[in-house]
Amino acid sequence: MSKVFLIAGLGADTRVYNNIDLNEDEVISVGWIEPHITDTLNTYAQKLIIQYNITPNSIVIGNSMGGMIAVEIANILPIKKVILISSIKTIDEAPWYFSMFRRLPVYKLIPGKAFTSMGFLIKFIFGKMNTADAWLFNDMLKNSSPKFLKWAMGATLHWDNKTIPPKTYIITGDKDHVFDYRRIKDAIVVKGGTHIMVFDKAEEINKILKRILKK
């Protein structure tokens, strides 16, 4: 039995994995810890390794920004498998707006508390969802730390990784409005999958995860 660490995305918590079935493994949900203002995704990954005792030969699954952190963990430790869902492996796969917001960091002008009140953007960014799902994602955002959200926005935009760790698998959707699947190499593409497909297409994601975990 392997230890499987689950890392959520920006503005979310591990409830995003509520519909994921990993009953055959020991699952550890990784919660966010408060970052230092100077942390990069790499130094933050190092803190999570210590906080959650992530050891070599573990499996790390990351969704969205959590996938980028999972890559950093795998660059530090010899991870058994790193699985990214609705994420990217390197900065070369990042969308065009990353470079735009690095040059024009307007997010720095927004108060941290304001980020937790942007639930009205959830459906626009993540795609169509029912009322219950929209409530859950809005609740995750409202309960996020404003300090963490503001830091994470900057750390994500300034991520510069170009190294793909061994045994990296990526699952993405062809309707993802955040990360364009056409920029992502060697991905398993889920038809109709949006940025929250880990939640609303969990049945299909579960089948893919089981195939990957059996390799």
Buried (B, 14 or more C-beta within 10 A) or exposed (E): EBBBBBBBBBBBBBBBBEBBBBEEEEBBBBEBEEBEEEBBBBEBBBBBBEEBEBEEEBBBBBBBBBBBBBBBBBBBBEBBBBBBBBBBBBBEBBBEEBEEBEEEEEBEEEEBEEBBEBBEEBBEBBBEBEEEBBEBBBEBBEEBBBBBBBBBBBBBBBBEBEEBBEBBBBBBBBBBEBBBBEBBEEBBBBEEBBBBBBBBBBEBBBEBBEEBBEE
